[in-house]
């Protein structure tokens, strides 16, 4: 019988869809499943149980007794506080093996297919800075209403990603997955907010202006779209911010082609509100893949990984034996 607070030694045999390592308490295949953050298959760890249910439990990692051959030290120093990279402690070959295992498991367990043929998962030569879309939440640590109704920030601007299971924003100044364009835009918005004392949205009090920064990057064209999601219809010193974004993007080899404001006054965590206003530049940006050129609008869907999108499409043509 296992209890909350108990320490146990586990061998991690799998990773859940939420990125938690999965071990078996008692060392038996049929034992209770225990989910442990920041562990990878092959690790032998000591963990303390934090929540115990009838058939599974959660635990905090106490010590790695014997590391997996696939365990690595994350290249990103935000890895243990940012909720974005759940496989940061697993090397890339291990990540590809894990994805292959997960596809096979779902086909067998959910699809009812016995012994499905799974071809090896193809990976990228350089699995970094590949995302062409970033959606950063913005925070200043809350707001306070002064006498006379003026709203002021409690802290400095943070633009990045939520910590795991929270709405606390990690102020991520360097991300190994996002484009240089996205990070340059985030730096520019931080500077603008600090210089002009711009508040960020506070969900508790339903006040504050800046909610999210969305950046779409055309890797092949160099064109960038910026969408500022705000609790309102206007931002102070609009021309100044557009100029700062333009300068920041030029500094990393991109061009600012389109800027939008999106009005989102809703209480929830949905990214966009209903109203979208083009305040500078064109209404779309262009991107190329193969011999095709695409126009991308604020709400259009486009695969976030252009490198693997091309691989995917070429693989479909190969399987279809396309002779065009």
Order of alpha helices (4+ residues) and beta strands (2+ residues): beta-beta-beta-beta-beta-alpha-beta-beta-beta-beta-beta-alpha-beta-beta-alpha-beta-beta-beta-beta-alpha
